[in-house]
Amino acid sequence: MKQAFWKYLAIPLAALAFLPAPSWAAGYTQTKYPIVLVHGLFGFDKLGPVEYFYGIPAALRSGGASVHVTSVSAANSSEVRGEQLLSQVRRILAATGAAKVNLIGHSQGSPTARYVASVRPDLVASVTGVGGPNKGSKVADVLIGAAPNVSEAIAKALASLIDFLSGGAGLPQNAHAALTSLSSAGSLAFNSRHPEGVPTTACGEGAHQARGVYYFSWSGNQPRTNILDGNDALLALTSLVFPGANDGLVSTCSSHLGRVIRDDYAMNHLDEVNQLVGIVNLFETSPVTVFRQQANRLQGLGL
């Protein structure tokens, strides 16, 4: 009787051994290659104690990941930002001895990371876009079409202020180039030069792997998520320019890149990086957890 009991118990126990490790397990986020985080338009590494990727680097490191937070122009073209990122990637590889990096870019950080993977695929293991305007943003289209001079002046002033407050190294700011890059027309031109991972259909998936680089993406589709978040009202307003689902600044279809993990998280554009300071949707998976899950996904692919 005892032998039969242990025999039947051994079957589910053996099955459990092959299940994915829980997100709190040691080594859960330990990837083969360093993870490099890339901020979006008007982004920064830190503004005082506030991280752009709020709480995310520490959460990734707690599971064993080697994480590097980069800083590129707050406002400039995706190519200029891409060249800045490429210089930092080279320094990271030299410092760590790694052969490649895993790039994770939020918002304009997605095309910025894609640029590096396109011109130097030998240095990149994967690119993950988070709320990336890979086919442009209607918000940029409206700003360029409605009041380009005013929009660019405000954007330039904001970018310069962010650069100053974040202790930036005086990186060049070009609001016109930024808005052009983020427009539908500008994105179409960029994609013709750097097509890797971009869907060829209106709202499908792109190639999961191109020139040896893996491509992934995820995004939210709910502009207003927490009444305590002061940014929600603005994102609810900007969401009105979109005809379909969006996160307040980027349509879900535009966010698609490579393998689409999900495009329907109940998050807005800032929730996707755990902003404002962690005030996000209480009824959705934590953005920090989503980043940790992606690190584990990369680990499973040997990246």
SVG drawing of the C-alpha trace seen along z (x, -y; Angstrom):
<svg xmlns="http://www.w3.org/2000/svg" viewBox="-12 -78 49 80">
<polyline fill="none" stroke="black" stroke-width="0.4" points="0.0,0.0 2.8,-2.4 4.8,-1.6 1.7,-2.3 1.2,-5.7 4.7,-6.9 4.6,-5.6 1.6,-7.8 3.0,-10.7 6.2,-10.6 4.5,-11.3 3.2,-14.8 6.4,-15.6 8.4,-14.8 6.1,-16.9 6.6,-19.9 10.3,-19.7 9.8,-20.6 7.5,-23.6 8.9,-27.2 10.6,-28.6 8.4,-31.1 9.4,-34.7 10.9,-34.9 13.2,-32.0 17.0,-32.6 18.4,-33.1 15.0,-33.7 16.2,-36.8 19.8,-35.7 20.4,-36.1 23.5,-35.0 24.0,-38.5 23.6,-41.9 20.2,-43.6 20.4,-47.2 17.4,-49.5 16.8,-52.4 14.5,-55.3 12.0,-57.0 11.3,-60.6 11.9,-63.0 13.5,-60.2 16.4,-60.0 18.2,-57.5 17.4,-59.3 15.9,-62.6 17.2,-62.8 16.0,-59.6 13.4,-58.9 14.3,-56.3 12.8,-56.3 12.4,-52.5 11.1,-52.9 12.2,-50.0 12.9,-47.8 16.7,-47.6 16.9,-46.5 14.1,-43.9 16.0,-42.4 19.3,-42.4 17.7,-40.7 17.2,-37.6 20.7,-37.6 20.6,-39.8 23.4,-42.1 21.5,-45.4 22.7,-48.6 20.6,-51.8 21.6,-54.0 21.1,-57.7 20.6,-59.1 19.2,-62.5 15.9,-63.3 14.7,-64.5 16.4,-63.6 16.0,-61.3 16.0,-57.6 19.2,-57.4 21.1,-60.0 19.9,-58.3 20.8,-55.0 24.4,-56.0 24.6,-57.3 23.3,-54.0 25.7,-52.0 28.6,-53.8 27.3,-52.9 26.7,-49.3 30.4,-49.0 31.5,-50.4 29.2,-47.9 30.6,-45.0 34.2,-46.1 33.5,-46.4 31.6,-43.1 33.5,-41.0 30.1,-39.9 29.8,-39.2 26.3,-40.7 23.5,-42.6 19.7,-42.2 18.2,-45.6 14.9,-46.6 13.5,-50.0 10.5,-51.9 8.6,-54.2 11.2,-55.8 13.7,-53.5 12.3,-50.8 13.3,-52.2 16.5,-53.5 17.4,-49.9 16.3,-48.6 18.8,-50.9 21.6,-49.4 20.5,-45.8 20.1,-46.8 23.6,-48.3 25.4,-46.0 23.5,-42.7 26.6,-41.0 26.5,-42.9 22.8,-42.3 21.1,-39.1 17.6,-40.5 15.5,-43.6 12.3,-44.1 10.0,-47.0 7.8,-48.2 5.0,-50.5 7.2,-51.3 5.9,-53.5 7.3,-51.2 5.0,-52.5 4.7,-56.0 2.3,-57.8 -0.8,-59.8 0.2,-62.2 3.4,-63.2 1.4,-63.5 -1.0,-66.0 1.7,-68.0 3.6,-68.3 0.4,-69.2 -1.3,-71.5 1.4,-73.9 4.8,-72.7 6.8,-75.7 5.1,-75.9 5.3,-72.1 9.0,-72.0 9.8,-75.0 8.1,-73.4 9.6,-70.0 13.1,-71.5 12.8,-73.4 11.5,-70.3 14.3,-68.1 16.9,-70.6 15.5,-70.9 15.4,-67.1 19.0,-66.9 20.0,-69.5 18.1,-68.0 19.3,-64.5 22.9,-65.5 23.1,-64.8 26.4,-65.3 24.9,-68.0 23.6,-65.6 22.3,-67.3 18.6,-68.0 16.6,-68.3 12.8,-68.4 12.0,-68.7 14.0,-65.5 12.3,-63.7 8.8,-64.5 9.7,-63.7 11.1,-60.3 7.9,-59.5 5.5,-60.5 3.9,-58.0 5.8,-59.2 9.1,-59.4 8.6,-55.9 7.8,-54.5 11.1,-56.0 13.0,-54.6 11.5,-51.2 12.5,-51.1 16.1,-51.4 15.8,-49.2 12.9,-46.7 14.0,-43.9 11.2,-42.7 8.6,-45.1 5.3,-43.5 4.5,-43.7 0.8,-43.6 -1.2,-46.4 -1.5,-44.7 0.3,-41.4 3.6,-40.1 7.0,-40.7 9.8,-38.2 10.6,-36.6 14.3,-36.5 16.2,-38.4 19.9,-38.4 20.5,-36.4 18.6,-38.9 15.4,-37.9 12.6,-40.5 9.8,-40.9 7.2,-43.5 4.4,-44.2 2.2,-47.2 -0.8,-48.5 -4.2,-49.6 -5.8,-51.6 -4.9,-55.3 -6.5,-55.9 -5.6,-53.3 -5.3,-55.0 -7.1,-58.1 -4.1,-58.9 -1.8,-59.2 -1.6,-62.8 -0.5,-61.7 -3.7,-59.8 -5.8,-62.9 -3.2,-63.9 -2.9,-60.4 -6.7,-60.1 -6.8,-63.4 -4.0,-62.3 -5.7,-59.0 -8.6,-60.7 -6.5,-61.2 -6.4,-57.4 -9.2,-55.5 -8.5,-52.3 -6.9,-50.7 -3.9,-52.6 -1.9,-53.4 -2.4,-57.1 0.6,-57.8 1.0,-54.7 -1.6,-52.5 -1.4,-48.8 -0.8,-47.9 2.1,-50.3 3.7,-48.8 4.0,-45.4 7.5,-44.1 8.6,-40.6 6.9,-38.2 4.0,-40.1 3.9,-39.0 0.7,-41.0 -0.7,-44.3 -3.7,-44.4 -2.2,-45.0 -4.4,-47.4 -1.6,-49.9 -1.0,-53.3 2.2,-54.5 3.9,-55.4 2.6,-52.5 4.6,-50.3 7.8,-51.5 6.1,-51.6 5.6,-55.3 4.5,-57.6 6.7,-56.2 4.9,-53.0 1.3,-54.4 -0.1,-52.0 -3.2,-49.8 -3.8,-47.8 -5.8,-45.2 -3.2,-44.4 0.1,-42.5 2.9,-44.7 5.1,-46.2 8.1,-45.1 6.8,-41.5 6.4,-41.8 10.0,-42.9 11.1,-40.0 9.1,-37.6 10.8,-38.8 14.2,-38.3 13.3,-34.8 12.0,-34.3 15.4,-35.4 17.1,-33.1 15.0,-30.2 16.3,-31.0 19.9,-31.0 20.1,-34.7"/>
</svg>
